[in-house]
Amino acid sequence: MAFTVGILGAGISGLSCAQALRTKGVDVTVLEKSKSLGGRCATRCWNGHVVDHGAQFLTLRNDRFKVEMETLLGSDLKSLRAPVVNFKGETLASSEGDGRFYHVGGNNRVGQQLAQGLQLRQEVLVEHIRSDHNKIWAADFGFDSLVISLPIPQTAQLLGWKASPVRYAPCLTLLFEYEGEWAGNSPDRYALSDLSGSENLAWSACENHKVGRIKEGSTVFVAQASEAFSQQHIEDDLENYIPLLRADLEKQWKLSGVKLKETFLHRWLYARPVEGGIFPELPRGIYLCGDGVSKGRIEEVWLSGVAAAEKILKEI
């Protein structure tokens, strides 16, 4: 009988792991609790716009990942050329220095294209994992090995650990739509980043720099609150904090007098890992991948999925 591998989570790491195994002839099934693919590589169709409310861009620093993305995405992979600046207006890194890229149709397309050819079971909620007769069971599916690509707090719960060895920061992410194209100082910069953690907004970016994404007559911003602000307000009513973030955004992007048309909020409970510790020993046949065992960039979680696949292939 064929060796079977189950993968929990259809984020970028889970999908890259599945593809690396599939290309070697392994029988792989990906279980995903939602209808979407790509995890935090997420995009929303909103008011006629296409807006990345999760991962804002890709980097292509790793040669292996670069070849994979260029092959997979082709001409749909576009470069962001406008700079990211700090609150003093100083350029942090240009497109030449850091290399920021996006999918023209939305960054969630990366996950969709990585999923091509895979056995996917969506809207499957796995609440318990058990082992018997040399099989690992997730929901009603039995496998020879299981890869968990979920945020580590969720993994810890599934595996019965007393506590999560990794702490994640939440993130309040807001979309703001303003009247008029290229409002404020948006033509001069792609994004504004605070590295100190002392501001309410850690990141804000103008989606108009992503060609073909924003309909005529509007300027759209993605604003991500700092860890401290998000922790403080993650359960609050919108009216308690949206005015604060709006005021900061309009000050930073010089939007005084520009009409706000619409807002939208998404709460990321596990936005990024910020503190790591020692992991308990994993049960036989279970492997981990994702940002909790690597770092948060898309290319890093992709590489963690490939690494998990290589471990399994060595043991088959």
Contacts in CASP RR format, 6 or more apart in sequence:
PFRMAT RR
TARGET T0000
AUTHOR 0000-0000-0000
METHOD contacts of the structure
MODEL  1
MAFTVGILGAGISGLSCAQALRTKGVDVTVLEKSKSLGGRCATRCWNGHV
VDHGAQFLTLRNDRFKVEMETLLGSDLKSLRAPVVNFKGETLASSEGDGR
FYHVGGNNRVGQQLAQGLQLRQEVLVEHIRSDHNKIWAADFGFDSLVISL
PIPQTAQLLGWKASPVRYAPCLTLLFEYEGEWAGNSPDRYALSDLSGSEN
LAWSACENHKVGRIKEGSTVFVAQASEAFSQQHIEDDLENYIPLLRADLE
KQWKLSGVKLKETFLHRWLYARPVEGGIFPELPRGIYLCGDGVSKGRIEE
VWLSGVAAAEKILKEI
2 26 0 8 1.000
2 27 0 8 1.000
3 26 0 8 1.000
3 27 0 8 1.000
3 144 0 8 1.000
3 145 0 8 1.000
3 316 0 8 1.000
4 26 0 8 1.000
4 27 0 8 1.000
4 28 0 8 1.000
4 29 0 8 1.000
4 142 0 8 1.000
4 143 0 8 1.000
4 144 0 8 1.000
4 145 0 8 1.000
5 18 0 8 1.000
5 21 0 8 1.000
5 26 0 8 1.000
5 27 0 8 1.000
5 28 0 8 1.000
5 29 0 8 1.000
5 143 0 8 1.000
5 144 0 8 1.000
5 145 0 8 1.000
5 146 0 8 1.000
5 147 0 8 1.000
5 312 0 8 1.000
6 28 0 8 1.000
6 29 0 8 1.000
6 30 0 8 1.000
6 31 0 8 1.000
6 138 0 8 1.000
6 141 0 8 1.000
6 142 0 8 1.000
6 143 0 8 1.000
6 145 0 8 1.000
6 146 0 8 1.000
6 147 0 8 1.000
7 14 0 8 1.000
7 17 0 8 1.000
7 18 0 8 1.000
7 28 0 8 1.000
7 29 0 8 1.000
7 30 0 8 1.000
7 31 0 8 1.000
7 146 0 8 1.000
7 147 0 8 1.000
7 149 0 8 1.000
8 31 0 8 1.000
8 126 0 8 1.000
8 138 0 8 1.000
8 146 0 8 1.000
8 147 0 8 1.000
8 148 0 8 1.000
8 149 0 8 1.000
8 150 0 8 1.000
8 158 0 8 1.000
9 30 0 8 1.000
9 31 0 8 1.000
9 32 0 8 1.000
9 33 0 8 1.000
9 39 0 8 1.000
9 148 0 8 1.000
9 149 0 8 1.000
9 150 0 8 1.000
10 30 0 8 1.000
10 32 0 8 1.000
10 36 0 8 1.000
10 37 0 8 1.000
10 38 0 8 1.000
10 39 0 8 1.000
10 111 0 8 1.000
10 115 0 8 1.000
10 120 0 8 1.000
10 122 0 8 1.000
11 32 0 8 1.000
11 37 0 8 1.000
11 38 0 8 1.000
11 39 0 8 1.000
11 40 0 8 1.000
11 41 0 8 1.000
11 111 0 8 1.000
11 149 0 8 1.000
11 301 0 8 1.000
12 38 0 8 1.000
12 39 0 8 1.000
12 41 0 8 1.000
12 110 0 8 1.000
12 111 0 8 1.000
12 114 0 8 1.000
12 290 0 8 1.000
12 298 0 8 1.000
12 301 0 8 1.000
12 302 0 8 1.000
13 149 0 8 1.000
13 289 0 8 1.000
13 290 0 8 1.000
13 291 0 8 1.000
13 294 0 8 1.000
13 301 0 8 1.000
13 302 0 8 1.000
13 304 0 8 1.000
13 305 0 8 1.000
13 308 0 8 1.000
14 30 0 8 1.000
14 147 0 8 1.000
14 149 0 8 1.000
14 289 0 8 1.000
14 290 0 8 1.000
14 305 0 8 1.000
15 30 0 8 1.000
15 37 0 8 1.000
15 38 0 8 1.000
15 111 0 8 1.000
15 114 0 8 1.000
15 115 0 8 1.000
15 118 0 8 1.000
16 114 0 8 1.000
16 301 0 8 1.000
16 302 0 8 1.000
16 303 0 8 1.000
16 305 0 8 1.000
16 306 0 8 1.000
16 309 0 8 1.000
17 147 0 8 1.000
17 149 0 8 1.000
17 289 0 8 1.000
17 305 0 8 1.000
17 306 0 8 1.000
17 308 0 8 1.000
17 309 0 8 1.000
18 28 0 8 1.000
18 30 0 8 1.000
18 118 0 8 1.000
18 309 0 8 1.000
19 114 0 8 1.000
19 118 0 8 1.000
20 305 0 8 1.000
20 306 0 8 1.000
20 309 0 8 1.000
20 310 0 8 1.000
21 28 0 8 1.000
21 309 0 8 1.000
21 312 0 8 1.000
21 313 0 8 1.000
22 28 0 8 1.000
22 117 0 8 1.000
22 118 0 8 1.000
24 309 0 8 1.000
24 313 0 8 1.000
26 312 0 8 1.000
26 313 0 8 1.000
26 316 0 8 1.000
28 118 0 8 1.000
28 119 0 8 1.000
29 119 0 8 1.000
29 120 0 8 1.000
29 121 0 8 1.000
29 141 0 8 1.000
29 143 0 8 1.000
30 115 0 8 1.000
30 118 0 8 1.000
30 119 0 8 1.000
30 120 0 8 1.000
30 121 0 8 1.000
31 121 0 8 1.000
31 124 0 8 1.000
31 126 0 8 1.000
31 138 0 8 1.000
31 139 0 8 1.000
31 141 0 8 1.000
32 120 0 8 1.000
32 121 0 8 1.000
32 122 0 8 1.000
32 123 0 8 1.000
32 124 0 8 1.000
33 122 0 8 1.000
33 123 0 8 1.000
33 124 0 8 1.000
33 125 0 8 1.000
33 126 0 8 1.000
34 122 0 8 1.000
34 123 0 8 1.000
35 122 0 8 1.000
35 123 0 8 1.000
36 42 0 8 1.000
36 108 0 8 1.000
37 108 0 8 1.000
37 111 0 8 1.000
37 112 0 8 1.000
37 114 0 8 1.000
37 115 0 8 1.000
37 120 0 8 1.000
38 108 0 8 1.000
38 110 0 8 1.000
38 111 0 8 1.000
38 112 0 8 1.000
38 114 0 8 1.000
38 115 0 8 1.000
39 111 0 8 1.000
40 54 0 8 1.000
40 55 0 8 1.000
40 268 0 8 1.000
40 271 0 8 1.000
41 54 0 8 1.000
41 55 0 8 1.000
41 107 0 8 1.000
41 108 0 8 1.000
41 110 0 8 1.000
41 111 0 8 1.000
41 298 0 8 1.000
42 52 0 8 1.000
42 53 0 8 1.000
42 54 0 8 1.000
42 55 0 8 1.000
42 107 0 8 1.000
42 108 0 8 1.000
43 50 0 8 1.000
43 51 0 8 1.000
43 52 0 8 1.000
43 53 0 8 1.000
43 54 0 8 1.000
43 105 0 8 1.000
43 106 0 8 1.000
43 107 0 8 1.000
43 108 0 8 1.000
43 109 0 8 1.000
44 50 0 8 1.000
44 51 0 8 1.000
44 53 0 8 1.000
44 175 0 8 1.000
44 264 0 8 1.000
44 266 0 8 1.000
45 51 0 8 1.000
46 175 0 8 1.000
46 177 0 8 1.000
46 262 0 8 1.000
46 264 0 8 1.000
47 177 0 8 1.000
47 215 0 8 1.000
47 218 0 8 1.000
47 261 0 8 1.000
47 262 0 8 1.000
48 215 0 8 1.000
49 177 0 8 1.000
49 207 0 8 1.000
49 213 0 8 1.000
49 214 0 8 1.000
49 215 0 8 1.000
49 218 0 8 1.000
49 220 0 8 1.000
50 105 0 8 1.000
50 106 0 8 1.000
50 210 0 8 1.000
50 212 0 8 1.000
50 213 0 8 1.000
50 214 0 8 1.000
51 175 0 8 1.000
51 207 0 8 1.000
51 213 0 8 1.000
51 214 0 8 1.000
51 220 0 8 1.000
51 222 0 8 1.000
52 102 0 8 1.000
52 106 0 8 1.000
52 107 0 8 1.000
52 108 0 8 1.000
52 207 0 8 1.000
52 210 0 8 1.000
52 222 0 8 1.000
53 173 0 8 1.000
53 175 0 8 1.000
53 222 0 8 1.000
53 264 0 8 1.000
53 266 0 8 1.000
54 107 0 8 1.000
54 173 0 8 1.000
54 266 0 8 1.000
54 268 0 8 1.000
55 107 0 8 1.000
55 298 0 8 1.000
56 102 0 8 1.000
56 107 0 8 1.000
56 191 0 8 1.000
56 203 0 8 1.000
56 205 0 8 1.000
56 222 0 8 1.000
57 80 0 8 1.000
57 100 0 8 1.000
57 101 0 8 1.000
57 102 0 8 1.000
57 107 0 8 1.000
58 69 0 8 1.000
58 77 0 8 1.000
58 100 0 8 1.000
58 101 0 8 1.000
58 102 0 8 1.000
58 103 0 8 1.000
58 107 0 8 1.000
58 110 0 8 1.000
58 298 0 8 1.000
58 299 0 8 1.000
59 98 0 8 1.000
59 99 0 8 1.000
59 100 0 8 1.000
59 101 0 8 1.000
59 297 0 8 1.000
59 298 0 8 1.000
59 299 0 8 1.000
60 66 0 8 1.000
60 69 0 8 1.000
60 70 0 8 1.000
60 99 0 8 1.000
60 101 0 8 1.000
60 299 0 8 1.000
61 299 0 8 1.000
62 299 0 8 1.000
62 303 0 8 1.000
64 303 0 8 1.000
64 306 0 8 1.000
65 299 0 8 1.000
65 302 0 8 1.000
65 303 0 8 1.000
68 302 0 8 1.000
69 77 0 8 1.000
69 101 0 8 1.000
69 110 0 8 1.000
70 77 0 8 1.000
72 110 0 8 1.000
72 113 0 8 1.000
72 114 0 8 1.000
73 103 0 8 1.000
73 109 0 8 1.000
73 110 0 8 1.000
73 113 0 8 1.000
76 103 0 8 1.000
76 104 0 8 1.000
76 105 0 8 1.000
76 109 0 8 1.000
77 101 0 8 1.000
77 102 0 8 1.000
77 103 0 8 1.000
77 104 0 8 1.000
78 101 0 8 1.000
78 102 0 8 1.000
78 103 0 8 1.000
78 104 0 8 1.000
78 210 0 8 1.000
78 211 0 8 1.000
79 95 0 8 1.000
79 99 0 8 1.000
79 100 0 8 1.000
79 101 0 8 1.000
80 95 0 8 1.000
80 99 0 8 1.000
80 100 0 8 1.000
80 101 0 8 1.000
80 102 0 8 1.000
80 190 0 8 1.000
80 209 0 8 1.000
80 210 0 8 1.000
81 94 0 8 1.000
81 95 0 8 1.000
81 190 0 8 1.000
81 209 0 8 1.000
82 95 0 8 1.000
82 187 0 8 1.000
82 188 0 8 1.000
82 189 0 8 1.000
82 190 0 8 1.000
82 209 0 8 1.000
83 91 0 8 1.000
83 92 0 8 1.000
83 93 0 8 1.000
83 94 0 8 1.000
83 95 0 8 1.000
83 189 0 8 1.000
83 190 0 8 1.000
84 91 0 8 1.000
84 92 0 8 1.000
84 93 0 8 1.000
84 98 0 8 1.000
84 100 0 8 1.000
84 189 0 8 1.000
84 190 0 8 1.000
84 191 0 8 1.000
84 192 0 8 1.000
84 193 0 8 1.000
85 91 0 8 1.000
85 92 0 8 1.000
85 189 0 8 1.000
85 191 0 8 1.000
85 192 0 8 1.000
85 193 0 8 1.000
86 92 0 8 1.000
86 192 0 8 1.000
86 193 0 8 1.000
86 194 0 8 1.000
86 195 0 8 1.000
87 192 0 8 1.000
87 194 0 8 1.000
87 199 0 8 1.000
87 252 0 8 1.000
89 189 0 8 1.000
92 193 0 8 1.000
92 195 0 8 1.000
93 99 0 8 1.000
100 190 0 8 1.000
102 210 0 8 1.000
103 109 0 8 1.000
103 110 0 8 1.000
104 210 0 8 1.000
104 211 0 8 1.000
104 212 0 8 1.000
104 213 0 8 1.000
105 213 0 8 1.000
106 210 0 8 1.000
106 213 0 8 1.000
110 298 0 8 1.000
121 141 0 8 1.000
124 139 0 8 1.000
124 141 0 8 1.000
125 139 0 8 1.000
126 138 0 8 1.000
126 139 0 8 1.000
126 158 0 8 1.000
127 139 0 8 1.000
127 158 0 8 1.000
128 158 0 8 1.000
129 136 0 8 1.000
129 137 0 8 1.000
129 138 0 8 1.000
129 146 0 8 1.000
129 158 0 8 1.000
129 159 0 8 1.000
129 286 0 8 1.000
130 136 0 8 1.000
130 137 0 8 1.000
131 137 0 8 1.000
131 283 0 8 1.000
131 284 0 8 1.000
134 144 0 8 1.000
135 142 0 8 1.000
135 143 0 8 1.000
135 144 0 8 1.000
136 142 0 8 1.000
136 143 0 8 1.000
136 144 0 8 1.000
136 145 0 8 1.000
136 146 0 8 1.000
136 283 0 8 1.000
136 285 0 8 1.000
136 286 0 8 1.000
137 143 0 8 1.000
138 146 0 8 1.000
144 285 0 8 1.000
145 285 0 8 1.000
145 286 0 8 1.000
145 287 0 8 1.000
145 312 0 8 1.000
145 315 0 8 1.000
146 285 0 8 1.000
146 286 0 8 1.000
146 287 0 8 1.000
147 286 0 8 1.000
147 287 0 8 1.000
147 288 0 8 1.000
147 289 0 8 1.000
147 305 0 8 1.000
147 308 0 8 1.000
147 309 0 8 1.000
147 312 0 8 1.000
148 155 0 8 1.000
148 158 0 8 1.000
148 159 0 8 1.000
148 286 0 8 1.000
148 287 0 8 1.000
148 288 0 8 1.000
148 289 0 8 1.000
149 288 0 8 1.000
149 289 0 8 1.000
149 290 0 8 1.000
149 305 0 8 1.000
150 158 0 8 1.000
151 168 0 8 1.000
151 270 0 8 1.000
151 291 0 8 1.000
151 292 0 8 1.000
152 164 0 8 1.000
152 165 0 8 1.000
152 166 0 8 1.000
152 168 0 8 1.000
152 273 0 8 1.000
152 288 0 8 1.000
152 292 0 8 1.000
152 293 0 8 1.000
153 164 0 8 1.000
153 166 0 8 1.000
153 168 0 8 1.000
153 270 0 8 1.000
154 270 0 8 1.000
155 161 0 8 1.000
155 164 0 8 1.000
155 288 0 8 1.000
156 163 0 8 1.000
156 164 0 8 1.000
156 165 0 8 1.000
159 280 0 8 1.000
159 282 0 8 1.000
159 283 0 8 1.000
159 286 0 8 1.000
161 280 0 8 1.000
165 276 0 8 1.000
165 277 0 8 1.000
165 278 0 8 1.000
165 279 0 8 1.000
165 280 0 8 1.000
166 273 0 8 1.000
166 275 0 8 1.000
166 276 0 8 1.000
166 277 0 8 1.000
166 292 0 8 1.000
167 273 0 8 1.000
167 274 0 8 1.000
167 275 0 8 1.000
167 276 0 8 1.000
168 269 0 8 1.000
168 270 0 8 1.000
168 271 0 8 1.000
168 272 0 8 1.000
168 273 0 8 1.000
168 274 0 8 1.000
169 227 0 8 1.000
169 230 0 8 1.000
169 231 0 8 1.000
169 271 0 8 1.000
169 272 0 8 1.000
169 273 0 8 1.000
169 274 0 8 1.000
170 227 0 8 1.000
170 230 0 8 1.000
170 231 0 8 1.000
170 234 0 8 1.000
170 267 0 8 1.000
170 268 0 8 1.000
170 269 0 8 1.000
170 270 0 8 1.000
170 271 0 8 1.000
171 202 0 8 1.000
171 224 0 8 1.000
171 225 0 8 1.000
171 227 0 8 1.000
171 230 0 8 1.000
171 267 0 8 1.000
171 268 0 8 1.000
171 271 0 8 1.000
171 272 0 8 1.000
172 224 0 8 1.000
172 225 0 8 1.000
172 229 0 8 1.000
172 230 0 8 1.000
172 233 0 8 1.000
172 234 0 8 1.000
172 241 0 8 1.000
172 245 0 8 1.000
172 265 0 8 1.000
172 267 0 8 1.000
172 268 0 8 1.000
173 222 0 8 1.000
173 223 0 8 1.000
173 224 0 8 1.000
173 225 0 8 1.000
173 265 0 8 1.000
173 266 0 8 1.000
173 267 0 8 1.000
173 268 0 8 1.000
174 222 0 8 1.000
174 223 0 8 1.000
174 224 0 8 1.000
174 225 0 8 1.000
174 242 0 8 1.000
174 245 0 8 1.000
174 263 0 8 1.000
174 264 0 8 1.000
174 265 0 8 1.000
174 266 0 8 1.000
175 220 0 8 1.000
175 221 0 8 1.000
175 222 0 8 1.000
175 223 0 8 1.000
175 262 0 8 1.000
175 263 0 8 1.000
175 264 0 8 1.000
175 265 0 8 1.000
175 266 0 8 1.000
176 220 0 8 1.000
176 221 0 8 1.000
176 223 0 8 1.000
176 246 0 8 1.000
176 249 0 8 1.000
176 260 0 8 1.000
176 262 0 8 1.000
176 263 0 8 1.000
177 218 0 8 1.000
177 219 0 8 1.000
177 220 0 8 1.000
177 260 0 8 1.000
177 261 0 8 1.000
177 262 0 8 1.000
177 263 0 8 1.000
178 218 0 8 1.000
178 219 0 8 1.000
178 220 0 8 1.000
178 221 0 8 1.000
178 255 0 8 1.000
178 258 0 8 1.000
178 259 0 8 1.000
178 260 0 8 1.000
178 261 0 8 1.000
179 217 0 8 1.000
179 218 0 8 1.000
179 219 0 8 1.000
179 258 0 8 1.000
179 259 0 8 1.000
179 260 0 8 1.000
179 261 0 8 1.000
180 217 0 8 1.000
180 218 0 8 1.000
180 219 0 8 1.000
180 258 0 8 1.000
181 208 0 8 1.000
181 214 0 8 1.000
181 216 0 8 1.000
181 217 0 8 1.000
181 218 0 8 1.000
181 219 0 8 1.000
182 208 0 8 1.000
182 219 0 8 1.000
183 219 0 8 1.000
183 253 0 8 1.000
183 255 0 8 1.000
183 258 0 8 1.000
184 219 0 8 1.000
184 253 0 8 1.000
184 254 0 8 1.000
184 255 0 8 1.000
184 258 0 8 1.000
185 253 0 8 1.000
185 254 0 8 1.000
186 206 0 8 1.000
186 208 0 8 1.000
186 209 0 8 1.000
186 219 0 8 1.000
186 221 0 8 1.000
186 253 0 8 1.000
189 206 0 8 1.000
190 205 0 8 1.000
190 206 0 8 1.000
190 209 0 8 1.000
191 203 0 8 1.000
191 204 0 8 1.000
191 205 0 8 1.000
191 206 0 8 1.000
192 201 0 8 1.000
192 203 0 8 1.000
192 204 0 8 1.000
192 205 0 8 1.000
192 252 0 8 1.000
192 253 0 8 1.000
193 202 0 8 1.000
193 203 0 8 1.000
194 201 0 8 1.000
194 202 0 8 1.000
194 203 0 8 1.000
194 226 0 8 1.000
197 226 0 8 1.000
197 227 0 8 1.000
197 228 0 8 1.000
198 226 0 8 1.000
199 226 0 8 1.000
199 248 0 8 1.000
200 225 0 8 1.000
200 226 0 8 1.000
200 229 0 8 1.000
200 244 0 8 1.000
200 245 0 8 1.000
200 248 0 8 1.000
201 223 0 8 1.000
201 224 0 8 1.000
201 225 0 8 1.000
201 226 0 8 1.000
201 229 0 8 1.000
201 245 0 8 1.000
201 248 0 8 1.000
201 249 0 8 1.000
201 252 0 8 1.000
202 224 0 8 1.000
202 225 0 8 1.000
202 226 0 8 1.000
202 227 0 8 1.000
203 222 0 8 1.000
203 223 0 8 1.000
203 224 0 8 1.000
204 221 0 8 1.000
204 222 0 8 1.000
204 223 0 8 1.000
204 224 0 8 1.000
204 249 0 8 1.000
204 252 0 8 1.000
204 253 0 8 1.000
205 221 0 8 1.000
205 222 0 8 1.000
206 219 0 8 1.000
206 220 0 8 1.000
206 221 0 8 1.000
206 253 0 8 1.000
207 213 0 8 1.000
207 214 0 8 1.000
207 220 0 8 1.000
207 221 0 8 1.000
207 222 0 8 1.000
208 214 0 8 1.000
208 219 0 8 1.000
208 220 0 8 1.000
213 220 0 8 1.000
214 220 0 8 1.000
218 261 0 8 1.000
219 258 0 8 1.000
221 249 0 8 1.000
221 253 0 8 1.000
223 245 0 8 1.000
223 249 0 8 1.000
224 271 0 8 1.000
225 233 0 8 1.000
225 241 0 8 1.000
225 245 0 8 1.000
227 274 0 8 1.000
229 241 0 8 1.000
229 245 0 8 1.000
230 271 0 8 1.000
233 240 0 8 1.000
233 241 0 8 1.000
234 267 0 8 1.000
234 269 0 8 1.000
238 265 0 8 1.000
242 263 0 8 1.000
242 265 0 8 1.000
246 260 0 8 1.000
246 263 0 8 1.000
249 255 0 8 1.000
250 256 0 8 1.000
250 258 0 8 1.000
272 291 0 8 1.000
272 296 0 8 1.000
273 291 0 8 1.000
273 292 0 8 1.000
273 296 0 8 1.000
276 292 0 8 1.000
279 288 0 8 1.000
279 293 0 8 1.000
282 288 0 8 1.000
287 308 0 8 1.000
287 311 0 8 1.000
287 312 0 8 1.000
288 308 0 8 1.000
289 301 0 8 1.000
289 304 0 8 1.000
289 305 0 8 1.000
289 307 0 8 1.000
289 308 0 8 1.000
290 301 0 8 1.000
290 304 0 8 1.000
290 305 0 8 1.000
291 300 0 8 1.000
291 301 0 8 1.000
291 304 0 8 1.000
293 304 0 8 1.000
294 300 0 8 1.000
294 301 0 8 1.000
294 303 0 8 1.000
294 304 0 8 1.000
295 301 0 8 1.000
END
